[in-house]
């Protein structure tokens, strides 16, 4: 359950990721860091002699913009530090996900970044990684990983994401609205978002849930679109005011259904952002009014920085949550040009920027490589 690089680099790498390892569920392109020999001054001993550092990034979910940008951010940050970075996404296949972790445990990786490990078996698999001497950072993964010594769990600030978008919904409808809830259980970030949702409804009895739907699959947006189409027929104008979507894959499906039905009076409040999301939000007459998000590329970058600190033998936290931002349709409309993930920083203050865990020696390594 985050400063972007130059526009051509983003689009090119994202496209490559989606068409190779990300879409096929196979090894992503691993690349040499282009290291140069020689002693490196003012960096931790682990990196001072220019010895190869190998890292693997393993993500359970895939096939979406968020995944591509997360992997791109992690890969770019690692390679700038001089690491050799391999990427893999299981596209939601649990067996492939665990097989990739097991393989990494028996291969010559120094560290591993895990993303969306949502079952108890993930904790056992990660423990085997650490027993083999691998450093591990896990994003949006099961809380049981806290029991594995040395692992850092990172996440988006899911409580803030939910609160930002829900509070806006409550405000816009003066505390009275019939809403549909798009949510799926079983994922740590979803559990955290749902807790905020339930508390918000308790505090605002005028906000009434009349329908809900949620599925996590390769075709989540399509299934959601079909479900929302059925909802719109069940609830004619005046009976459904808004849709609250806890994942942008849900919001995409809902936005398409609303547009097809000509029911733009039903407003969407969501979580997460991507280029596809921004395009939909900026369409003329779009019903998608707000989305709360963290830059997915920045998540990947910060995970890699934390992993680098572990490899250097430096202290790292058990948990770290990245700050969330609320993006409004109105703010996007204020731009003279269409806004994408690269230009979003020109509309949302501090978007994609963070110096969290960026040590001076990391800057030295980046200058060296």
Buried (B, 14 or more C-beta within 10 A) or exposed (E): BBBBBEEEEBBEBBEBBBEBBBBBBBBBEBEEBEBEEEEBEEBBEBBBEBEEBBBBBBBBBBBBBBBBBBBBBBBBBBBBBBBBBBBBBBBBBBEBBBBBBEBBBEEEBBBBBBBBBBBEBBBEBBBBBBEEEBBBBBBBBBEBBBEBEEBBBBBBBBBBBBBBBBBBBBEBBEEEBBBBBBBBEEBBBBBBBBEBBEBBBEEBEEBEBBBBBBEBEBEBBBBBBBBBBEBBEEBEEEEBBBBBBBBBBBBBBBBBBBBEBEBBEBBBBBBBBBBBBBBBBBEEEBBBBBBBBBBBBBBBBBBBBBBBBBBBEBEBEEEBBBBBBBBBBEBBEEEEEEBBBBBBBEBBEEBBEBEBBBBEBBBBBBEBB
